[in-house]
């Protein structure tokens, strides 16, 4: 089974929550994954581009080198 657009936990969805929603996501291989909890949620813009604390667009709290903490 494959989805036309994206998949979230095995359920086909039209889009990941890139720029809106309570939890923000990024896509990898057609699957939606949640951003790291230390990433600041940015309204109308991408919050992260990967799962790690070093992939946040902005940190919710502090930055220690490349990582949000």
C-alpha positions in Angstrom: 0.0 0.0 0.0 1.3 3.5 -0.8 -0.2 6.9 -0.2 -0.8 9.5 -2.9 0.7 12.3 -0.9 1.9 11.5 2.7 1.5 8.9 5.4 1.3 9.6 9.2 1.6 6.5 11.4 0.3 4.3 8.6 -2.7 6.5 7.7 -2.7 8.4 4.3 -3.0 12.2 4.7 -3.1 15.0 2.1 -0.3 16.9 3.8 2.1 16.9 6.8 1.7 19.7 9.4 4.6 21.8 8.1 3.3 25.3 8.9 0.3 24.8 11.1 -1.1 22.6 13.9 -0.3 21.9 17.5 2.6 19.7 16.6 4.8 20.5 13.6 6.2 17.9 11.2 8.7 17.3 8.5 8.5 14.7 5.7 11.0 12.0 4.9 10.3 9.4 2.2 6.6 10.4 2.0 6.1 9.9 5.8 5.3 12.7 8.3 7.4 12.8 11.4 7.1 15.2 14.4 9.7 17.9 14.9 11.9 17.7 18.0 10.1 19.1 21.2 12.8 21.8 21.6 12.0 23.3 18.2 10.0 26.6 18.4 6.6 26.3 16.6 6.7 29.0 13.9 3.3 30.2 12.6 3.1 30.1 8.8 6.7 28.8 8.4 8.6 25.5 8.6 9.6 24.6 12.1 12.2 21.9 11.4 13.7 19.8 8.6 14.6 16.7 10.5 14.0 14.8 13.8 17.0 16.0 15.8 17.4 19.0 18.1 19.9 20.3 15.6 17.4 20.5 12.7 15.1 23.3 14.2 14.6 26.5 12.4 14.5 28.3 15.8 14.9 27.0 19.3 12.0 27.1 21.8 14.4 27.7 24.6 18.1 27.9 24.2 20.8 26.8 21.7 23.9 24.9 22.7 26.2 24.8 19.7 24.0 23.4 16.9 21.4 21.8 19.3 18.3 23.3 20.9 18.1 22.6 24.6 
